[in-house]
């Protein structure tokens, strides 16, 4: 969800104003995704690197997150949306962690779209955690190192049990992954747009999905093989 800061600066407003309007985009995209039948939507809300931002911006973002979770809980439950969190929750402020855990618990039996919030998330640190956990299991004799497979690595990530993403959208004009779902995105279709996140609304989301549908996903095969399959 990139581009909030620049969107605000271009309007001579504080960066936090961009994040605030960005929350309106979050609402609209979550609602649209759930409406059109997206099974899993993951929003990269705060990275492990975002702690390096000015303290005011970090606390402003945490405040927005808390009020979003509080105000949207009912709507999520009404729309049968199950909230999950990707990332280590230990570093989040205690009040945000508590609201988040409550929202995750309250929506745990919802059967509709899964909404993953990536918070204090970093792809490399996620992989490091998985490697450590598997090494520990090997040492304890509950995992055989020779039996470690791609599937067992996936099973040790925050997204365990979920399929890999099909489409990865980055707003705000940057062309990089910024440590997002590094393992899971190996075959995701990448969609980069100049549009800043606060301006990324229903129509822009539908445009991205339309572009996705025009792509041919070959997974290493030839185009002829894909057409014949
Ligand atoms: C990146 O834009 C955006 C973020 C680091 C925060 C995104 C958070 C929200 C939209 C609000 C809270 C989240 C939820 C789910 C309610 P940037 O600040 O890096 O923009 P810039 O590149 O233009 O500076």
Boltz pocket constraint, residues with backbone or C-beta under 6 A from the ligand:
constraints:
  - pocket:
      binder: B
      contacts: [[A, 1], [A, 2], [A, 3], [A, 4], [A, 5], [A, 6], [A, 7], [A, 18], [A, 19], [A, 20], [A, 22], [A, 23], [A, 26], [A, 43], [A, 44], [A, 45], [A, 46], [A, 47], [A, 50], [A, 61], [A, 64], [A, 65], [A, 68], [A, 117], [A, 172]]
      max_distance: 6.0
